[in-house]
Amino acid sequence: MATAPTLPPPPPKLKPVAVPALDAKLGKGPGKIGVLAFGVVLIIGVIYADSSLASDLSGVHNTSILPYLLLGLALLVALGFEFVNGFHDTANAVATVIYTHSLEPHIAVVWSGLWNFLGVVTSSGLVAFGIISLLPVELILQVGSKAGFAMVFALLVAAIIWNLSTWYFGLARLQFPHSDRLHRSGTSGVDWVQAMNIGKSLLLSPLVGFAGAFLLLSLMKAVVKNRKLYEAPEGTQPPPFWIRALLLLTCTGVSFAHGSNDGQKGMGLIMLILIGTVPTAYALNHAVTKKQSVDFIAVSEQAANTLNTYVSPNAVIADARDEVTTYIRTKEFTPNTMLALRQLVSDIGNETVLFGELAKVPNDRVRNFRNDMYLVSEALRLMQKTRQPEIAASDWLVLSNYKKHIDNATKFIPLWVKVAVAMALGLGTMVGWKRIVVTVGEKIGKDHLTYGQGAAAEITAMVTIGAADWFGLPVSTTHVLSSGIAGTMAANHTGLQWGTVRNLLMAWVLTLPASMILAGFLFWGFTNIF
């Protein structure tokens, strides 16, 4: 009797591949409540910014609609730059708290956004106006001209294009483009001395981040013997309370420092846009009170008398403004420069006496009044920096006090501008944080980030960025933090993923030349459009 054929056993059922818990967290959406809360905050910020802008423009009477169209377009592009900025640098602050399970990803992003906002709102403006000082003096004085608008749009669009390109590949980069082709349009070109100083801060800060984090982690290992601090997270459990508090503190510090430094990079150009399109509203600080104007008149007289003691009897000038402009452009001080500078200081003081206060400067005089103040401030800055000519320390006290007064009148940033920038940064972070977080958390070192590594990298970034902000120098949060993480990996002897490091270094090296060339071509193109 034939036996029935034996059927092969059915294949075992395959178990579904488990998705790592961290990947699940990263892929989780903010939820309806989170989206709603962010939407409400965003709407409030937009309403506040729009109402403040409308209030500032209420006293402006312009028969042409073109300035307002240019203003709207320029503000949209400038805030777009800050939006893209949020993709990159704001995301860096939350990478360590996410990868150590100290905070849920979307809670971390919101927390970071809050402290970024506070950093932007309380920022000093030194970085913003330090970046403006890179630009050709003629374009700053004529920012409302065709070449002035072309310059501003070229800088912002070049930054957006480069930032989006590097974000797409999850790479770090420096942040701000500088065009070396502006001199081809008949201007003096970039202030290369100032550009070198800012270039040094951008290029050296990653080295500081690497070395600082390496040394800090090594010091922590020698002093703090708690093994838990140097171990990778187990599962998805948050770290012990004190470690979690340390990581949250460093995340907060980096977020605040990022807002106070990187958040300023678009503010200076936004102010140039406002001054160029509606100078009667933004060329001078209308918040300066009548009492402060009276003080300024007295300080102007002191400064003019001080400069007069250094005027050569053989000095001769045709136009004081042209003479000081030439000095700022060439950096060559002559006896005529001192006479011209004294004349400008006297003229500014006399006109302030005539008008009574800054808010009452006639509309047709506002732009020239501000330009004279800007020229005097820049000339005094260069004289103090180069120590040419030699001026007594007691006289520099008088001149420095005078410079502080004119800077208060011209180098100001309205609160609504800061709020708008903070909102753009926050929205960019909410949209595009994941790519950079994954690069920082997974693709720099070969092993998982430990609590100590995260703390050392964040502390180093916080201190470095805070110091740069104090001195008015721009730095890249992305490079400082990612190089800090690389430094901790080196200190731990855990190894680096050299493919990622090589790509980061390439983006670091190529950012300045690539953005310079891109901004130069865009400047040439925009000069044929405006």
DOSETI-697812 format. One record per residue (C-alpha): x negated, y negated, z negated; residue in one letter. Coordinates in steps of 0.1 Angstrom, whole numbers, plus 5000, padded with zeros to 4 digits. Each point is the difference from the previous one (the first is absolute). Layout:
# DOSETI-697812
+------+------+------+----+
!    X !    Y !    Z ! aa !
+------+------+------+----+
!    X !    Y !    Z !  A !
...
+------+------+------+----+
This chain:
# DOSETI-697812
+------+------+------+----+
!    X !    Y !    Z ! aa !
+------+------+------+----+
! 5000 ! 5000 ! 5000 !  M !
! 4986 ! 4967 ! 5011 !  A !
! 4994 ! 4975 ! 4973 !  T !
! 5011 ! 4964 ! 5003 !  A !
! 4971 ! 4977 ! 5009 !  P !
! 4987 ! 4981 ! 4970 !  T !
! 5006 ! 4963 ! 5004 !  L !
! 4972 ! 4977 ! 4990 !  P !
! 5006 ! 4980 ! 4968 !  P !
! 5014 ! 4965 ! 5006 !  P !
! 4973 ! 4974 ! 4998 !  P !
! 4997 ! 4983 ! 4967 !  P !
! 5017 ! 4967 ! 4997 !  K !
! 4975 ! 4971 ! 5001 !  L !
! 5001 ! 4977 ! 4971 !  K !
! 5004 ! 4964 ! 5009 !  P !
! 4968 ! 4980 ! 4998 !  V !
! 5000 ! 4979 ! 4969 !  A !
! 4995 ! 4963 ! 5006 !  V !
! 4975 ! 4986 ! 4976 !  P !
! 5017 ! 4979 ! 4973 !  A !
! 4979 ! 4969 ! 5008 !  L !
! 5010 ! 5002 ! 5037 !  D !
! 5036 ! 5003 ! 4989 !  A !
! 4996 ! 4969 ! 4978 !  K !
! 4984 ! 4980 ! 5029 !  L !
! 5028 ! 5010 ! 5023 !  G !
! 5028 ! 4991 ! 4976 !  K !
! 5019 ! 4968 ! 5009 !  G !
! 5006 ! 4971 ! 4975 !  P !
! 5037 ! 5009 ! 4997 !  G !
! 5030 ! 4978 ! 5005 !  K !
! 4995 ! 4981 ! 4968 !  I !
! 4964 ! 4992 ! 5008 !  G !
! 5008 ! 4988 ! 5035 !  V !
! 5029 ! 4979 ! 4986 !  L !
! 4979 ! 4984 ! 4973 !  A !
! 4972 ! 4992 ! 5024 !  F !
! 5025 ! 4986 ! 5025 !  G !
! 5015 ! 4977 ! 4973 !  V !
! 4966 ! 4987 ! 4990 !  V !
! 4990 ! 4995 ! 5036 !  L !
! 5033 ! 4980 ! 5007 !  I !
! 4994 ! 4978 ! 4970 !  I !
! 4965 ! 4993 ! 5011 !  G !
! 5011 ! 4991 ! 5036 !  V !
! 5027 ! 4978 ! 4987 !  I !
! 4976 ! 4982 ! 4976 !  Y !
! 4974 ! 4995 ! 5028 !  A !
! 5025 ! 4988 ! 5026 !  D !
! 5017 ! 4976 ! 4976 !  S !
! 4967 ! 4986 ! 4988 !  S !
! 4988 ! 4995 ! 5036 !  L !
! 5033 ! 4984 ! 5010 !  A !
! 4997 ! 4976 ! 4970 !  S !
! 4965 ! 4991 ! 5009 !  D !
! 5011 ! 4993 ! 5036 !  L !
! 5031 ! 4980 ! 4990 !  S !
! 4980 ! 4967 ! 5001 !  G !
! 4984 ! 5008 ! 5033 !  V !
! 5016 ! 4983 ! 5030 !  H !
! 4988 ! 5015 ! 5033 !  N !
! 5018 ! 4994 ! 5033 !  T !
! 4984 ! 5031 ! 5016 !  S !
! 5009 ! 5036 ! 4991 !  I !
! 4967 ! 5013 ! 5012 !  L !
! 4981 ! 4995 ! 4967 !  P !
! 5026 ! 5020 ! 4982 !  Y !
! 4999 ! 5028 ! 5025 !  L !
! 4962 ! 5002 ! 4997 !  L !
! 5003 ! 4999 ! 4962 !  L !
! 5024 ! 5029 ! 5000 !  G !
! 4979 ! 5021 ! 5024 !  L !
! 4968 ! 4992 ! 4982 !  A !
! 5015 ! 5009 ! 4965 !  L !
! 5014 ! 5032 ! 5014 !  L !
! 4965 ! 5010 ! 5014 !  V !
! 4982 ! 4989 ! 4968 !  A !
! 5024 ! 5020 ! 4977 !  L !
! 4997 ! 5029 ! 5025 !  G !
! 4962 ! 5000 ! 4993 !  F !
! 5007 ! 5002 ! 4962 !  E !
! 5026 ! 5028 ! 5007 !  F !
! 4973 ! 5021 ! 5018 !  V !
! 4976 ! 4991 ! 4972 !  N !
! 5024 ! 5018 ! 4976 !  G !
! 4995 ! 5032 ! 5021 !  F !
! 4964 ! 5001 ! 4991 !  H !
! 4987 ! 4984 ! 4969 !  D !
! 5030 ! 5000 ! 4977 !  T !
! 5003 ! 5038 ! 5005 !  A !
! 4965 ! 5005 ! 4987 !  N !
! 5009 ! 4989 ! 4965 !  A !
! 5025 ! 5028 ! 4996 !  V !
! 4979 ! 5029 ! 5014 !  A !
! 4984 ! 5010 ! 4967 !  T !
! 5031 ! 4999 ! 4979 !  V !
! 5019 ! 5021 ! 5026 !  I !
! 4973 ! 5026 ! 5004 !  Y !
! 4995 ! 5004 ! 4962 !  T !
! 5038 ! 5003 ! 4995 !  H !
! 5000 ! 4970 ! 4977 !  S !
! 5029 ! 4984 ! 5019 !  L !
! 5026 ! 5012 ! 5025 !  E !
! 4990 ! 4986 ! 5035 !  P !
! 5029 ! 4976 ! 5004 !  H !
! 4999 ! 4988 ! 4964 !  I !
! 4962 ! 4993 ! 5005 !  A !
! 5007 ! 4981 ! 5032 !  V !
! 5026 ! 4978 ! 4983 !  V !
! 4978 ! 4994 ! 4970 !  W !
! 4971 ! 4991 ! 5022 !  S !
! 5022 ! 4977 ! 5020 !  G !
! 5011 ! 4982 ! 4969 !  L !
! 4964 ! 4992 ! 4990 !  W !
! 4991 ! 4991 ! 5035 !  N !
! 5028 ! 4975 ! 4999 !  F !
! 4987 ! 4985 ! 4967 !  L !
! 4965 ! 4999 ! 5014 !  G !
! 5011 ! 4982 ! 5031 !  V !
! 5021 ! 4975 ! 4981 !  V !
! 4973 ! 4991 ! 4975 !  T !
! 4971 ! 4999 ! 5026 !  S !
! 4978 ! 4970 ! 5000 !  S !
! 4998 ! 4994 ! 5038 !  G !
! 4962 ! 5000 ! 5000 !  L !
! 4998 ! 5030 ! 5024 !  V !
! 5027 ! 4985 ! 5023 !  A !
! 4981 ! 4967 ! 5004 !  F !
! 4967 ! 5017 ! 5001 !  G !
! 5011 ! 5019 ! 5031 !  I !
! 5013 ! 4967 ! 5015 !  I !
! 4965 ! 4985 ! 4995 !  S !
! 4987 ! 5025 ! 5025 !  L !
! 5019 ! 4984 ! 5029 !  L !
! 4987 ! 4972 ! 5022 !  P !
! 5006 ! 4966 ! 4983 !  V !
! 5015 ! 4985 ! 5032 !  E !
! 5027 ! 5027 ! 5001 !  L !
! 5008 ! 4995 ! 4963 !  I !
! 5004 ! 4962 ! 5006 !  L !
! 5022 ! 5006 ! 5030 !  Q !
! 5018 ! 5032 ! 4990 !  V !
! 5032 ! 4987 ! 5016 !  G !
! 4983 ! 4999 ! 5034 !  S !
! 5000 ! 5027 ! 5027 !  K !
! 4967 ! 5013 ! 4990 !  A !
! 5010 ! 5000 ! 4963 !  G !
! 5031 ! 5022 ! 5006 !  F !
! 4980 ! 5023 ! 5023 !  A !
! 4974 ! 5005 ! 4973 !  M !
! 5025 ! 5008 ! 4973 !  V !
! 5020 ! 5025 ! 5022 !  F !
! 4968 ! 5016 ! 5012 !  A !
! 4987 ! 5007 ! 4965 !  L !
! 5033 ! 5014 ! 4988 !  L !
! 5009 ! 5021 ! 5030 !  V !
! 4964 ! 5015 ! 5001 !  A !
! 5003 ! 5009 ! 4964 !  A !
! 5034 ! 5017 ! 5005 !  I !
! 4987 ! 5020 ! 5030 !  I !
! 4969 ! 5012 ! 4983 !  W !
! 5017 ! 5008 ! 4967 !  N !
! 5028 ! 5020 ! 5017 !  L !
! 4973 ! 5019 ! 5021 !  S !
! 4981 ! 5011 ! 4969 !  T !
! 5031 ! 5007 ! 4980 !  W !
! 5012 ! 5024 ! 5027 !  Y !
! 4969 ! 5021 ! 4995 !  F !
! 5001 ! 4996 ! 4962 !  G !
! 4967 ! 4981 ! 5000 !  L !
! 4987 ! 4972 ! 4977 !  A !
! 4989 ! 4968 ! 5015 !  R !
! 4990 ! 4964 ! 4991 !  L !
! 5028 ! 4976 ! 5002 !  Q !
! 4995 ! 4967 ! 5017 !  F !
! 4990 ! 4992 ! 5036 !  P !
! 4976 ! 4972 ! 5008 !  H !
! 4997 ! 4988 ! 5035 !  S !
! 4966 ! 4991 ! 5013 !  D !
! 5014 ! 4987 ! 5033 !  R !
! 5017 ! 4969 ! 4986 !  L !
! 4970 ! 4979 ! 5011 !  H !
! 5008 ! 5008 ! 5036 !  R !
! 5031 ! 4978 ! 4998 !  S !
! 4980 ! 4969 ! 4994 !  G !
! 4999 ! 5002 ! 4962 !  T !
! 4970 ! 5004 ! 4978 !  S !
! 5005 ! 5037 ! 4993 !  G !
! 5001 ! 5018 ! 4967 !  V !
! 4982 ! 4988 ! 4969 !  D !
! 4975 ! 5029 ! 5001 !  W !
! 4984 ! 4992 ! 4966 !  V !
! 5034 ! 5004 ! 4983 !  Q !
! 5007 ! 5030 ! 5023 !  A !
! 4968 ! 5017 ! 4989 !  M !
! 5010 ! 4995 ! 4963 !  N !
! 5034 ! 5016 ! 5006 !  I !
! 4985 ! 5027 ! 5022 !  G !
! 4976 ! 5009 ! 4973 !  K !
! 5028 ! 5003 ! 4974 !  S !
! 5020 ! 5022 ! 5024 !  L !
! 4970 ! 5023 ! 5009 !  L !
! 4984 ! 5002 ! 4966 !  L !
! 5032 ! 5006 ! 4980 !  S !
! 5003 ! 5037 ! 5011 !  P !
! 4964 ! 5006 ! 4989 !  L !
! 5008 ! 4984 ! 4967 !  V !
! 5031 ! 5022 ! 4997 !  G !
! 4980 ! 5032 ! 5007 !  F !
! 4971 ! 4992 ! 4976 !  A !
! 5023 ! 4986 ! 4973 !  G !
! 5023 ! 5030 ! 5000 !  A !
! 4970 ! 5024 ! 5001 !  F !
! 4984 ! 4983 ! 4970 !  L !
! 5033 ! 4996 ! 4981 !  L !
! 5009 ! 5037 ! 5003 !  L !
! 4965 ! 5010 ! 4990 !  S !
! 5002 ! 4977 ! 4969 !  L !
! 5035 ! 5014 ! 4991 !  M !
! 4986 ! 5035 ! 5001 !  K !
! 4972 ! 4991 ! 4977 !  A !
! 5022 ! 4981 ! 4975 !  V !
! 5035 ! 5016 ! 5002 !  V !
! 4997 ! 5037 ! 4994 !  K !
! 5036 ! 5009 ! 5005 !  N !
! 5000 ! 5027 ! 5027 !  R !
! 5036 ! 4994 ! 5009 !  K !
! 4990 ! 4967 ! 5015 !  L !
! 4977 ! 5017 ! 5026 !  Y !
! 5024 ! 5027 ! 5011 !  E !
! 5024 ! 5000 ! 5029 !  A !
! 5037 ! 5000 ! 4992 !  P !
! 5016 ! 5033 ! 4993 !  E !
! 5032 ! 5005 ! 5020 !  G !
! 5022 ! 4969 ! 5000 !  T !
! 4998 ! 4993 ! 4963 !  Q !
! 4991 ! 4964 ! 4992 !  P !
! 4967 ! 4995 ! 4981 !  P !
! 4997 ! 4994 ! 4962 !  P !
! 5015 ! 4967 ! 4989 !  F !
! 4968 ! 4981 ! 4995 !  W !
! 4986 ! 5011 ! 5034 !  I !
! 5033 ! 4991 ! 5017 !  R !
! 5000 ! 4966 ! 4983 !  A !
! 4964 ! 4994 ! 5012 !  L !
! 5009 ! 5009 ! 5036 !  L !
! 5032 ! 4979 ! 4999 !  L !
! 4980 ! 4970 ! 4986 !  L !
! 4974 ! 5003 ! 5028 !  T !
! 5027 ! 5003 ! 5026 !  C !
! 5016 ! 4969 ! 4986 !  T !
! 4967 ! 4981 ! 5001 !  G !
! 4992 ! 5010 ! 5035 !  V !
! 5035 ! 4990 ! 5012 !  S !
! 4998 ! 4966 ! 4983 !  F !
! 4965 ! 4994 ! 5013 !  A !
! 5010 ! 5010 ! 5035 !  H !
! 5029 ! 4976 ! 5000 !  G !
! 4979 ! 4971 ! 4987 !  S !
! 4973 ! 5006 ! 5027 !  N !
! 5014 ! 5017 ! 5031 !  D !
! 5033 ! 4983 ! 4996 !  G !
! 4983 ! 4967 ! 5007 !  Q !
! 4986 ! 5009 ! 5034 !  K !
! 5031 ! 4990 ! 5018 !  G !
! 5009 ! 4971 ! 4977 !  M !
! 4974 ! 4977 ! 5014 !  G !
! 5011 ! 5005 ! 5035 !  L !
! 5036 ! 4996 ! 4990 !  I !
! 4991 ! 4966 ! 4985 !  M !
! 4982 ! 4991 ! 5033 !  L !
! 5032 ! 5009 ! 5019 !  I !
! 5022 ! 4979 ! 4977 !  L !
! 4976 ! 4970 ! 5002 !  I !
! 4997 ! 5003 ! 5038 !  G !
! 5038 ! 5002 ! 5006 !  T !
! 5015 ! 4978 ! 4972 !  V !
! 4971 ! 4979 ! 4986 !  P !
! 5024 ! 4976 ! 4983 !  T !
! 5012 ! 5028 ! 4977 !  A !
! 4968 ! 5019 ! 4994 !  Y !
! 4969 ! 4980 ! 5008 !  A !
! 4999 ! 4984 ! 4965 !  L !
! 5011 ! 5014 ! 4967 !  N !
! 5032 ! 4982 ! 4991 !  H !
! 4998 ! 5015 ! 4966 !  A !
! 4973 ! 4976 ! 4990 !  V !
! 5017 ! 4975 ! 4976 !  T !
! 4997 ! 4962 ! 5000 !  K !
! 4979 ! 5002 ! 4968 !  K !
! 4976 ! 5024 ! 5018 !  Q !
! 4999 ! 4977 ! 5029 !  S !
! 4990 ! 4971 ! 4977 !  V !
! 4972 ! 5022 ! 4986 !  D !
! 4989 ! 5009 ! 5035 !  F !
! 4996 ! 4963 ! 5008 !  I !
! 4977 ! 4994 ! 4970 !  A !
! 4980 ! 5032 ! 5008 !  V !
! 4997 ! 4988 ! 5037 !  S !
! 4985 ! 4967 ! 4989 !  E !
! 4975 ! 5018 ! 4978 !  Q !
! 4990 ! 5024 ! 5028 !  A !
! 4996 ! 4971 ! 5025 !  A !
! 4978 ! 4981 ! 4976 !  N !
! 4979 ! 5031 ! 4994 !  T !
! 4995 ! 5007 ! 5037 !  L !
! 4992 ! 4963 ! 5006 !  N !
! 4968 ! 5003 ! 4979 !  T !
! 4987 ! 5026 ! 5025 !  Y !
! 5009 ! 4980 ! 5032 !  V !
! 4969 ! 4989 ! 5020 !  S !
! 4999 ! 4963 ! 5010 !  P !
! 4990 ! 5011 ! 5035 !  N !
! 5031 ! 5023 ! 5005 !  A !
! 5023 ! 4990 ! 5029 !  V !
! 5032 ! 5018 ! 5010 !  I !
! 5026 ! 4996 ! 5028 !  A !
! 5028 ! 5022 ! 4986 !  D !
! 4998 ! 5015 ! 4965 !  A !
! 5023 ! 5030 ! 5008 !  R !
! 4979 ! 5010 ! 5031 !  D !
! 4968 ! 4997 ! 4980 !  E !
! 5012 ! 5022 ! 4972 !  V !
! 5015 ! 5025 ! 5025 !  T !
! 4966 ! 5002 ! 5017 !  T !
! 4983 ! 5007 ! 4967 !  Y !
! 5024 ! 5029 ! 4992 !  I !
! 4995 ! 5015 ! 5034 !  R !
! 4962 ! 4997 ! 5002 !  T !
! 4991 ! 5002 ! 4963 !  K !
! 4974 ! 4972 ! 5007 !  E !
! 5002 ! 4972 ! 4974 !  F !
! 4988 ! 4966 ! 5010 !  T !
! 5001 ! 4966 ! 4983 !  P !
! 5030 ! 4991 ! 5021 !  N !
! 5019 ! 5029 ! 4985 !  T !
! 4999 ! 4985 ! 4965 !  M !
! 5012 ! 4967 ! 5013 !  L !
! 5029 ! 5017 ! 5019 !  A !
! 5009 ! 5021 ! 4970 !  L !
! 5001 ! 4970 ! 4977 !  R !
! 5022 ! 4982 ! 5026 !  Q !
! 5025 ! 5029 ! 5001 !  L !
! 5002 ! 5003 ! 4963 !  V !
! 5007 ! 4962 ! 4997 !  S !
! 5026 ! 5002 ! 5028 !  D !
! 5018 ! 5029 ! 4983 !  I !
! 5001 ! 4982 ! 4967 !  G !
! 5012 ! 4967 ! 5015 !  N !
! 5028 ! 5017 ! 5020 !  E !
! 5011 ! 5018 ! 4968 !  T !
! 5002 ! 4966 ! 4983 !  V !
! 5021 ! 4987 ! 5030 !  L !
! 5024 ! 5030 ! 5000 !  F !
! 5002 ! 5005 ! 4962 !  G !
! 5002 ! 5038 ! 5001 !  E !
! 4994 ! 5029 ! 5025 !  L !
! 5037 ! 5007 ! 5005 !  A !
! 5004 ! 4964 ! 5014 !  K !
! 4973 ! 5002 ! 5027 !  V !
! 5018 ! 4991 ! 5033 !  P !
! 5007 ! 5028 ! 5023 !  N !
! 4978 ! 4986 ! 5028 !  D !
! 4970 ! 4998 ! 4975 !  R !
! 5004 ! 5034 ! 4983 !  V !
! 4978 ! 5021 ! 5024 !  R !
! 4971 ! 4975 ! 5001 !  N !
! 5002 ! 4994 ! 4962 !  F !
! 4997 ! 5038 ! 4994 !  R !
! 4972 ! 5004 ! 5026 !  N !
! 4980 ! 4973 ! 4983 !  D !
! 5004 ! 5017 ! 4967 !  M !
! 4990 ! 5034 ! 5015 !  Y !
! 4969 ! 4985 ! 5016 !  L !
! 4989 ! 4984 ! 4967 !  V !
! 5005 ! 5032 ! 4981 !  S !
! 4981 ! 5021 ! 5025 !  E !
! 4972 ! 4975 ! 5001 !  A !
! 4996 ! 5000 ! 4963 !  L !
! 5001 ! 5038 ! 4999 !  R !
! 4972 ! 5002 ! 5026 !  L !
! 4979 ! 4973 ! 4982 !  M !
! 5003 ! 5018 ! 4967 !  Q !
! 4992 ! 5034 ! 5016 !  K !
! 4969 ! 4988 ! 5020 !  T !
! 4989 ! 4975 ! 4973 !  R !
! 4995 ! 4975 ! 5028 !  Q !
! 4996 ! 4972 ! 4992 !  P !
! 4988 ! 5001 ! 4964 !  E !
! 5026 ! 4986 ! 4977 !  I !
! 4998 ! 4997 ! 4962 !  A !
! 5018 ! 5026 ! 4979 !  A !
! 5020 ! 4972 ! 4983 !  S !
! 5012 ! 4987 ! 5034 !  D !
! 5010 ! 5035 ! 5011 !  W !
! 5023 ! 5001 ! 4970 !  L !
! 5018 ! 4970 ! 5014 !  V !
! 5001 ! 5013 ! 5036 !  L !
! 5011 ! 5035 ! 4989 !  S !
! 5029 ! 4985 ! 4980 !  N !
! 5010 ! 4980 ! 5031 !  Y !
! 4998 ! 5031 ! 5022 !  K !
! 5023 ! 5018 ! 4975 !  K !
! 5026 ! 4973 ! 5004 !  H !
! 5000 ! 5000 ! 5038 !  I !
! 5001 ! 5038 ! 5001 !  D !
! 5030 ! 4999 ! 4978 !  N !
! 5016 ! 4977 ! 5026 !  A !
! 4992 ! 5021 ! 5031 !  T !
! 4991 ! 5036 ! 4989 !  K !
! 5033 ! 5012 ! 4986 !  F !
! 5023 ! 5029 ! 5007 !  I !
! 5038 ! 4997 ! 4994 !  P !
! 5015 ! 5027 ! 4978 !  L !
! 5024 ! 5011 ! 5028 !  W !
! 4970 ! 5008 ! 5022 !  V !
! 4986 ! 5023 ! 4973 !  K !
! 5034 ! 5016 ! 4995 !  V !
! 5004 ! 5007 ! 5037 !  A !
! 4965 ! 5014 ! 5002 !  V !
! 5006 ! 5023 ! 4970 !  A !
! 5033 ! 5012 ! 5015 !  M !
! 4982 ! 5008 ! 5033 !  A !
! 4973 ! 5019 ! 4982 !  L !
! 5025 ! 5020 ! 4980 !  G !
! 5021 ! 5009 ! 5030 !  L !
! 4970 ! 5012 ! 5019 !  G !
! 4989 ! 5021 ! 4970 !  T !
! 5035 ! 5016 ! 4998 !  M !
! 4999 ! 5009 ! 5037 !  V !
! 4965 ! 5012 ! 5007 !  G !
! 4982 ! 5010 ! 4967 !  W !
! 4998 ! 5038 ! 5006 !  K !
! 4973 ! 5001 ! 5027 !  R !
! 4974 ! 4981 ! 4980 !  I !
! 5009 ! 5018 ! 4967 !  V !
! 4994 ! 5034 ! 5016 !  V !
! 4967 ! 4988 ! 5015 !  T !
! 4988 ! 4987 ! 4966 !  V !
! 5013 ! 5028 ! 4980 !  G !
! 4992 ! 5031 ! 5021 !  E !
! 4976 ! 4992 ! 5028 !  K !
! 4970 ! 4983 ! 4984 !  I !
! 4988 ! 5026 ! 4975 !  G !
! 5000 ! 5038 ! 5003 !  K !
! 5016 ! 5006 ! 4966 !  D !
! 5031 ! 4986 ! 4985 !  H !
! 4997 ! 4967 ! 4983 !  L !
! 4995 ! 5002 ! 4962 !  T !
! 5013 ! 4976 ! 4974 !  Y !
! 4966 ! 4986 ! 4993 !  G !
! 4993 ! 4995 ! 5037 !  Q !
! 5032 ! 4981 ! 5005 !  G !
! 4994 ! 4978 ! 4970 !  A !
! 4964 ! 4992 ! 5010 !  A !
! 5009 ! 4991 ! 5036 !  A !
! 5029 ! 4978 ! 4989 !  E !
! 4981 ! 4982 ! 4973 !  I !
! 4972 ! 4993 ! 5024 !  T !
! 5024 ! 4987 ! 5027 !  A !
! 5019 ! 4979 ! 4974 !  M !
! 4968 ! 4983 ! 4988 !  V !
! 4985 ! 4995 ! 5035 !  T !
! 5032 ! 4985 ! 5015 !  I !
! 5006 ! 4978 ! 4969 !  G !
! 4964 ! 4986 ! 5002 !  A !
! 5004 ! 4994 ! 5037 !  A !
! 5032 ! 4981 ! 4994 !  D !
! 4983 ! 4979 ! 4973 !  W !
! 4973 ! 4989 ! 5024 !  F !
! 5025 ! 4995 ! 5029 !  G !
! 4987 ! 5028 ! 5022 !  L !
! 5021 ! 5025 ! 5019 !  P !
! 4994 ! 5037 ! 4996 !  V !
! 5017 ! 5031 ! 5013 !  S !
! 5019 ! 5019 ! 4973 !  T !
! 5000 ! 5031 ! 5023 !  T !
! 4962 ! 5001 ! 5003 !  H !
! 4993 ! 4992 ! 4964 !  V !
! 5023 ! 5027 ! 4987 !  L !
! 4992 ! 5027 ! 5026 !  S !
! 4963 ! 4995 ! 4996 !  S !
! 5005 ! 5001 ! 4962 !  G !
! 5017 ! 5034 ! 5004 !  I !
! 4971 ! 5012 ! 5022 !  A !
! 4976 ! 4988 ! 4972 !  G !
! 5018 ! 5021 ! 4974 !  T !
! 4999 ! 5030 ! 5023 !  M !
! 4962 ! 4995 ! 5003 !  A !
! 4997 ! 4996 ! 4962 !  A !
! 5020 ! 5032 ! 4995 !  N !
! 4978 ! 5019 ! 5026 !  H !
! 5033 ! 5013 ! 5016 !  T !
! 4991 ! 4989 ! 5035 !  G !
! 5016 ! 4977 ! 5026 !  L !
! 5020 ! 5007 ! 5031 !  Q !
! 4975 ! 4985 ! 5024 !  W !
! 5024 ! 4999 ! 5029 !  G !
! 5023 ! 4976 ! 4982 !  T !
! 4971 ! 4981 ! 4985 !  V !
! 4985 ! 4996 ! 5035 !  R !
! 5033 ! 4987 ! 5013 !  N !
! 5003 ! 4975 ! 4971 !  L !
! 4965 ! 4988 ! 5006 !  L !
! 5007 ! 4996 ! 5037 !  M !
! 5031 ! 4979 ! 4993 !  A !
! 4980 ! 4980 ! 4975 !  W !
! 4972 ! 4992 ! 5024 !  V !
! 5023 ! 4994 ! 5030 !  L !
! 5026 ! 4978 ! 4984 !  T !
! 4981 ! 4966 ! 5001 !  L !
! 4987 ! 5003 ! 5036 !  P !
! 5032 ! 5016 ! 5013 !  A !
! 5023 ! 4974 ! 4984 !  S !
! 4977 ! 4971 ! 5011 !  M !
! 5002 ! 5012 ! 5037 !  I !
! 5037 ! 5006 ! 4998 !  L !
! 5007 ! 4966 ! 4983 !  A !
! 4978 ! 4983 ! 5026 !  G !
! 5019 ! 5014 ! 5030 !  F !
! 5033 ! 4993 ! 4983 !  L !
! 4989 ! 4964 ! 4994 !  F !
! 4991 ! 4996 ! 5036 !  W !
! 5034 ! 5014 ! 5010 !  G !
! 5020 ! 4979 ! 4976 !  F !
! 4983 ! 4968 ! 5011 !  T !
! 5015 ! 5007 ! 5035 !  N !
! 5035 ! 5005 ! 4985 !  I !
! 5004 ! 4972 ! 4975 !  F !
+------+------+------+----+
